[in-house]
Amino acid sequence: MPVYSFYCEKCSKEFEIITVRAEWKDIRCRTCGSKVKKLMDAPGMIDIKGYNAGNGYSKGVEK
């Protein structure tokens, strides 16, 4: 399961939870119990060293 970040506006706490998307609406702050907002996380991407023909990610003309 993926890890998602949440933020509580009432107590200004940020925390992460491993959960499925369907359970987002039921998540409460671990500190005060208030409703939380889901934060936008950076995608977990494969580390690509540039976009060039040498690594197969070329947008240009093939040789």
N, C-alpha and C positions, 0 to 999 in steps of 0.2 A: 504494500500500500504506500502511496505517496505521503510526503510530509508537507503540511500546509501551515502558513503563518497567520496568526490572528492578532488583533489589537483591541484593547478595551479602552474606550474613551473616558469612562468614569474614573478609573484608577491609573490610566496611562501605562498599562502593562502590555508587553508584547510577548507572545509565546508561540511555540510550534506544537502541532499535534499530528500524529499519524492517523489518518481517517479516510473514509471514502466520501465522495462528493455529496451523496445523499444525506449525510449526517451534518453538513455545514450549518443548517438552520438551527440545530439543537445544541450547538456548542456554546458554553458559557465561560466567563472569565474564571480562572482558577483561584483568583484572589477574592473578588467581591461577588461573583455569581451573576454579573450583568451580561446582557447580550454583547457579542463582539462582532467586529467587522473582519472579513477575510482580507488579508493583504495580498497585493500582486507580487508574486515571487518571480525571480529570474528563471527562465527555463533551464533545465539540466541538459546541457548540450555536450556533444563530443568535442574535445579540443581539436580544432582544425588549424593548422599552421598556414594560414593564407589560402586564397582561392587561386590556384594555378593549375596548369596542365599536369605538373609533376605529381600532384596528389589526387588528381581526378575530379577536381571541383572547378574546372575552367569554364568561364562563360564565353570565352573567345573561340576562335576557329581551331579545329583539331588539326594536328600535324600529321 
